[in-house]
């Protein structure tokens, strides 16, 4: 029986000024660059499909292998949902707040710092919960958050040892990362964190020293830039494998100076080391005490600026991992949208979202000292289900596998419809960066066809 091939509904085509075509398939996460002299041939194949005998053509074979062409009888969206539903629930994810106070007072922070270090009843409950449940999943992912998590360093060590032991006994994989301000990340601290399985870090550095120090200052006053950078440099000089995402939060004030700062100060120190990446996020108003004074960027402008900053980062030689993440299945799905993913506060309160601690809809349950997770199922469903939401913009979107309408469940709850996580311009820029290998040799993974 002859098999016919059709263009995948998840394939997007971009045309370069040079006449080259750039292809992205959201289901496979594949990117390809088509030279101008082959562009018309590829357009025709994607428009009209191909017969089985055409698969002897290496171009057709490549299109089929990468998912740009699929069997004509394949019900792609049905298959996609089956795959994505399974993958969204295959790993247990916990974000843990070992300490809810912080040694910083960042001007844009929305947290209240009402609670301190995690109590022993909660520690006991977390150990029991993980031990009782991790065997149901393929693995466990732990994110340490705060406040400043390193203020609860002993809790991190205690829980990590227990979690690793549980995963070893049940055969699950273990991953652990941390969002930290980096001020306490001394070499001795890093030694211990590595020993306890913490190998991934997100650390904010918000532009040149004077600007960073105005935005991210100590609770008692004083700058933080020099010490953070010194700690990062000491990590750079280590030999172990790890990953640090240097997150740059930007606003209208910092935008004009970020690129020069990257060129003059950050790239000479950290570029071309694959263990360091750059990530960019616009500062937003999240209900903090200084919201009225924040000079935030217009949302559409922020999308454009992020694309520009990512391009500069890759051109300077930084890791491409952040950019690639945008273009793979689940790459832009928020942890709060996953069913087996919860935040556990220092008092045992259970949440879904780290940006809405003061919203009553976000507190979905509590953890008991014997490891029981007492959940309000209706509240959990608000964060994990799109049932009853207006998903009309998602239904025919080729980018859907990457975000699944789940980039920000908090926005979805508030507006009753998902917000698109990416503009067409930023989408095109990210695909171009991957396809042309700017700043890093992507060509080994993403070939021209």
Order of alpha helices (4+ residues) and beta strands (2+ residues): beta-beta-beta-beta-alpha-alpha-beta-alpha-beta-alpha-beta-alpha-beta-alpha-beta-alpha-alpha-beta-alpha-alpha-beta-alpha-alpha-beta-beta-beta-beta-alpha-alpha-alpha-alpha
